[in-house]
Amino acid sequence: MSEYVLVAGTWLGAWAWDAVVPELRAGGHGAHAVTLSGLAERQGVAAGQQTHVADIVDVVERLDLRDVVLVGHSYGGIPVGQAAERIGDRLARVVFVDSNVPTDGGSFVTAWPDGRAMVEGSIAENGGFWAPLGAADYAGQGLDDAQIARIVGGSTPHPGASLTEPAELARPLGELSATYIKCLLDGAEPNDDVAALLKSERWELVRMDTGHWPMFSQPHELARILLDVARK
């Protein structure tokens, strides 16, 4: 039995995995969706990037989880990638779901140069938080109106410090056993950082014919891929 620890991207909480968690549990595994500090039901908690890394490590250690599959979506891949090397032999595999990956000394915004000014501008205008997207921003991502409404309705402002603080890696990310899920409606190929990591024999690429939020647009297919990971 594996223990899945699932971390969603910006603006989202544990609720984002509601359609995925039951299928993992039905497969005989543990599934623990995490709300990072400052988001969803944890709004108002001060949070930087290392706070989010600690959130993930705390779940693993507090619940004494073993054979852990860490799953990070979008921004969530940055703290998940750092937490992976901090939980030692508890880790079985990391899954990055159309996500950013951490680079030592780099941040979310430095990895997204075209969007840096927009993100930092929103943080400055919204009291230190990145404001959530509106419904129109989810067009073309394989989501129906109800799914978009659920995402928009549940989203909360994202703590800005977590997006601008640098990652801290003790060893190369390519040494981890990892699966990268590329969602094709959000771009046909992984970015350069991910492409370099995929050259490692310990990394594999899986493609999904959907958009950037597969836990909403294709939760059953995403759950199937995650269950396959546990068999590796």
C-alpha positions as CSV (number, residue, x, y, z in Angstrom):
1,M,0.0,0.0,0.0
2,S,1.2,3.5,-0.9
3,E,0.4,6.7,0.9
4,Y,-0.4,9.5,-1.5
5,V,0.2,13.1,-0.3
6,L,-1.4,15.5,-2.8
7,V,-0.6,19.2,-3.1
8,A,-2.5,21.5,-5.5
9,G,-1.3,24.6,-7.1
10,T,-1.9,28.3,-6.5
11,W,-5.2,29.5,-5.0
12,L,-6.3,25.9,-4.3
13,G,-6.7,23.8,-1.1
14,A,-7.1,20.1,-0.3
15,W,-10.6,20.3,-1.7
16,A,-9.2,20.4,-5.3
17,W,-8.5,16.6,-5.0
18,D,-12.0,15.6,-3.9
19,A,-12.7,13.6,-7.1
20,V,-9.3,11.9,-7.0
21,V,-8.9,10.9,-3.3
22,P,-11.8,8.4,-3.2
23,E,-10.4,6.5,-6.2
24,L,-6.9,6.2,-4.6
25,R,-8.5,4.9,-1.4
26,A,-10.7,2.5,-3.3
27,G,-7.5,1.1,-4.8
28,G,-6.3,0.2,-1.3
29,H,-4.0,3.1,-0.7
30,G,-3.9,6.0,1.7
31,A,-4.6,9.5,0.3
32,H,-3.9,12.7,2.1
33,A,-4.8,16.0,0.4
34,V,-2.9,19.0,1.9
35,T,-4.0,22.5,2.2
36,L,-0.9,24.7,2.3
37,S,-0.6,27.5,4.8
38,G,-2.4,30.7,3.8
39,L,-4.9,29.0,1.5
40,A,-8.6,27.8,1.7
41,E,-9.5,26.9,5.3
42,R,-6.0,28.1,6.3
43,Q,-6.4,31.6,5.1
44,G,-4.7,34.2,7.4
45,V,-1.7,32.1,8.2
46,A,1.6,33.7,7.2
47,A,3.4,31.6,4.6
48,G,6.5,31.6,2.5
49,Q,7.8,28.9,0.3
50,Q,9.7,27.1,3.1
51,T,6.5,27.2,5.2
52,H,4.8,25.2,2.4
53,V,7.7,22.7,2.3
54,A,7.3,22.3,6.1
55,D,3.5,21.8,5.7
56,I,4.2,18.8,3.5
57,V,6.9,17.3,5.6
58,D,4.8,17.7,8.7
59,V,1.9,15.7,7.2
60,V,4.3,12.8,6.3
61,E,6.0,12.8,9.7
62,R,3.0,13.5,11.9
63,L,1.0,10.7,10.3
64,D,4.2,8.5,10.2
65,L,3.6,7.7,6.6
66,R,5.8,5.2,4.7
67,D,6.0,4.3,1.0
68,V,5.0,7.9,0.2
69,V,4.0,9.1,-3.3
70,L,4.3,12.9,-3.2
71,V,2.1,14.6,-5.8
72,G,2.5,18.2,-6.7
73,H,0.4,20.2,-9.2
74,S,1.5,23.4,-10.8
75,Y,3.1,25.6,-8.1
76,G,2.8,22.7,-5.7
77,G,5.6,21.0,-7.5
78,I,8.1,23.5,-6.1
79,P,7.5,22.7,-2.4
80,V,6.9,19.0,-3.2
81,G,10.2,18.7,-4.9
82,Q,12.0,20.1,-1.9
83,A,10.0,18.0,0.6
84,A,10.8,14.9,-1.4
85,E,14.5,15.0,-0.4
86,R,13.7,15.9,3.2
87,I,11.6,12.8,4.0
88,G,14.4,10.4,3.3
89,D,13.5,6.7,3.0
90,R,9.8,7.4,3.5
91,L,9.7,8.5,-0.1
92,A,8.7,6.0,-2.9
93,R,8.2,8.4,-5.8
94,V,7.3,12.0,-6.8
95,V,4.7,12.9,-9.3
96,F,4.7,16.3,-10.9
97,V,1.3,17.2,-12.4
98,D,1.9,19.8,-15.2
99,S,3.9,21.5,-12.5
100,N,6.8,23.8,-11.9
101,V,9.9,22.1,-10.5
102,P,12.3,23.7,-8.0
103,T,15.7,24.9,-8.9
104,D,18.2,25.6,-6.1
105,G,18.1,29.4,-5.6
106,G,15.2,29.9,-8.0
107,S,11.6,30.8,-7.3
108,F,8.3,30.4,-9.0
109,V,8.5,33.9,-10.6
110,T,12.1,33.5,-11.9
111,A,11.0,30.3,-13.7
112,W,8.3,32.2,-15.4
113,P,10.0,35.3,-16.8
114,D,7.1,36.3,-19.1
115,G,4.7,36.3,-16.2
116,R,6.9,37.7,-13.5
117,A,5.8,41.4,-13.8
118,M,2.1,40.3,-13.8
119,V,2.5,38.1,-10.7
120,E,4.5,40.6,-8.8
121,G,2.2,43.4,-9.8
122,S,-0.8,41.5,-8.4
123,I,1.0,40.7,-5.2
124,A,1.8,44.4,-4.7
125,E,-1.8,45.5,-5.4
126,N,-3.4,42.8,-3.2
127,G,-1.7,43.1,0.2
128,G,1.0,40.5,-0.5
129,F,-1.2,37.9,-2.2
130,W,-1.6,36.8,-5.9
131,A,-5.3,37.3,-6.8
132,P,-7.1,34.3,-8.2
133,L,-7.9,34.0,-11.9
134,G,-11.4,34.7,-13.3
135,A,-13.6,32.3,-15.2
136,A,-12.4,33.5,-18.6
137,D,-8.8,32.6,-17.8
138,Y,-9.8,28.9,-17.7
139,A,-11.0,28.8,-21.3
140,G,-9.4,26.2,-23.6
141,Q,-8.3,23.9,-20.7
142,G,-10.8,21.1,-21.1
143,L,-13.1,22.3,-18.3
144,D,-16.9,22.6,-18.5
145,D,-18.8,25.5,-17.0
146,A,-19.5,23.7,-13.8
147,Q,-15.9,22.7,-13.3
148,I,-14.7,26.3,-13.9
149,A,-17.3,27.6,-11.5
150,R,-16.1,25.2,-8.8
151,I,-12.5,26.3,-9.3
152,V,-13.2,30.0,-9.3
153,G,-15.7,29.7,-6.4
154,G,-13.2,27.8,-4.2
155,S,-10.0,29.7,-5.0
156,T,-8.5,32.0,-2.4
157,P,-5.6,34.6,-2.8
158,H,-2.2,32.9,-2.8
159,P,0.6,34.1,-0.4
160,G,3.0,36.1,-2.5
161,A,6.1,35.3,-0.5
162,S,5.8,31.6,-1.5
163,L,6.1,32.7,-5.1
164,T,9.1,34.9,-4.8
165,E,11.3,33.1,-2.2
166,P,14.1,30.8,-3.5
167,A,14.0,27.0,-3.4
168,E,16.6,25.1,-1.4
169,L,17.8,21.8,-2.8
170,A,20.5,19.7,-1.2
171,R,21.0,17.4,-4.2
172,P,20.0,17.2,-7.9
173,L,16.4,16.7,-8.5
174,G,17.2,14.2,-11.2
175,E,18.3,11.7,-8.5
176,L,14.7,11.3,-7.4
177,S,12.4,8.6,-8.8
178,A,9.8,10.8,-10.5
179,T,6.9,10.8,-13.0
180,Y,6.1,14.1,-14.9
181,I,2.5,14.4,-16.2
182,K,2.3,16.8,-19.1
183,C,-1.2,18.2,-19.8
184,L,-1.2,18.8,-23.6
185,L,-3.8,21.6,-23.7
186,D,-1.4,23.7,-21.6
187,G,1.5,23.2,-24.1
188,A,2.7,20.2,-26.1
189,E,6.1,19.9,-24.5
190,P,7.5,20.3,-21.0
191,N,9.6,23.4,-20.3
192,D,13.4,23.3,-20.6
193,D,14.0,22.6,-16.9
194,V,11.7,19.6,-17.0
195,A,13.1,18.3,-20.3
196,A,16.6,18.3,-18.8
197,L,15.3,16.3,-15.8
198,L,13.6,13.8,-18.1
199,K,17.0,12.8,-19.4
200,S,17.5,11.0,-16.1
201,E,16.8,7.3,-16.1
202,R,14.9,7.8,-12.9
203,W,12.3,10.1,-14.5
204,E,9.4,9.2,-16.8
205,L,7.0,11.3,-18.9
206,V,3.3,10.7,-19.1
207,R,1.0,12.8,-21.3
208,M,-2.7,13.6,-20.6
209,D,-4.9,15.0,-23.4
210,T,-6.4,17.7,-21.1
211,G,-5.6,21.1,-19.6
212,H,-3.7,22.3,-16.6
213,W,-6.2,21.3,-14.0
214,P,-6.7,17.5,-14.6
215,M,-8.0,16.8,-11.1
216,F,-11.2,18.7,-12.3
217,S,-11.2,18.0,-16.1
218,Q,-10.1,14.3,-16.0
219,P,-10.0,13.1,-12.4
220,H,-10.6,9.4,-13.2
221,E,-7.8,9.3,-15.7
222,L,-5.5,11.2,-13.3
223,A,-6.3,8.7,-10.6
224,R,-5.6,5.8,-12.9
225,I,-2.2,7.2,-13.7
226,L,-1.4,7.8,-10.0
227,L,-2.5,4.2,-9.2
228,D,-0.1,3.0,-11.9
229,V,2.7,4.9,-10.3
230,A,2.3,2.9,-7.1
231,R,3.0,-0.3,-9.1
232,K,6.5,0.9,-10.2
